[in-house]
Amino acid sequence: MTATAVSICSNALLILGAQTINALDEDNDRARLASNLYATVRDNMLRAHPWNCAIKRVQLAPDADRPAFGYARKFTLPGDWLRTIEIEGTFDFTIEGRSILSDSEAINLRYVYRNAVESTWDAALVEVMTLAMAARMAYAITQSTSMEQSRMQELEFTLRKARAVDGQEEPPQTFGDFPLLVGRFTSGGVL
C-alpha cells in the first residue's frame, strides 16, 4: 500500500484503538485533530534527521540586496527548505531567517526539504511518522498520560533505529585534503 497523509494518520489512530479516517477534512474530531497536527509533526520528523528520501541539492545565486554588514552577499533559502546539511566549498556563512549570508559568489546547498509526497518516503520514515502522530494524538484520543508516554518511548526507540539504518545507506563523509588536517596527522605536513 502506498503511504499517504491519511493512511499514516489512520494507522496512528488504529495504534491508539480509535476509528480510522478516510480524509483529513472529514467532519469529526479525529480528522480535525490529525489535520491540525500533521504538517507540524511531518516537518519536525523530516527536520529531525537528514532522511535520504528528503534531500535536495541546489545552487543559489545571490540576491540583489546585500546584508547591512559582515558578509558581502545574501542568498534566499528555497521555499521547501527545512534544514541545511551542507554548503559546499565554504565554512564562512551564517543562516539568518530565511537567508544564508556569505562572501561566496554562489552557494551549493544540500538540504532537507519539505517532502510532502509520502509515497516517496522510505518505509522507516513512514513508520516513524505514524508513531509520531500516534504519540502526538495519544492524550487527546485516549485521555491517558501513560498511553502518551508509552507512545513517546516507542517513537524514540524506533526513531533511533530508523536513523541508524538510513545513515548506513551513505558512504562515510571524509574530511578531504585540508592543509590543516594534513599538517595535523602527518609529520610536518609531509605524507
Secondary structure, DSSP 8 states (H G I E B T S, - for coil): ----HHHHHHHHHHHTT----S-TT-SSHHHHHHHHHHHHHHHHHHHTS--GGGEEEEEE---SS--SSS-SEEEE--TTEEEEEEEET-S-EEEETTEEEES-SSEEEEEEE----GGGS-HHHHHHHHHHHHHHHHHHHH--HHHHHHHHHHHHHHHHHHHHHHHTTS------S-HHHHHHHSBTTB-
